[in-house]
């Protein structure tokens, strides 16, 4: 008895190739549009400012709240503290941000923009979070909840997923 590729553990083989349903095609196309828009936004920020979109967002957050700590900044950017720390290293190398030990506890490091960082922000586009953040915040609560639920269900069904990816900037540009 010979087994075809498609009969092994119910996995689809070349003989099972068929056009996905219209809804699947539509979602894939829409996800591609979202992903490409994020890439395009990130590249335009990099070209205009010399920093990544995530780095620019960090600079805007430090302008809004001078003296933030790394953990506070990571929460505002929705990234892991080690990712924020790596990003800050790059911004410090570019002399856009400085770390200062302030107060009685010298273990506490506060973050501040440099004059060079301020100059960059004066010429930078805003809001730094980009279209995705703005669009998500503009959705009615019910639509946002449905989107969140749908994406969670999609991720549950995906075999290869990196849970740590949720704590890194989308374009990988820390």
GIDA-V392346 format. One line per field, one symbol per residue. ss: DSSP state (~ for helix, > for strand, _ for the rest). phi: phi as a letter, one per 20 degrees, with the letter a starting at -180 (. if undefined). A space follows every 50 residues. Layout:
ss=???
phi=???
//
This chain:
ss=____~~~~~~___~~~_____~~~~~~~~~~~~~~~~~~~~~~~~~~~~_ __~~~~~~~~~~~~___>_~~~~~~~~___~~~~~~~~~~~~~___>>>> >_______>>>>>_~~~~~~~~~______~~~~~~~~~__~~~~~~~~~~ ~~~~~~~_____~~~~~_______
phi=.edegfeflmefdffefbffggffgffffffffffffffffffffgffdn cfffffggffffffbgngegffffffemcfgfffffffgfffgeldccdc ecmfeffedddbfegfffffffeefcfffnfffffffeffgffffffgff ffffffeefebdffffdcggemdf
//
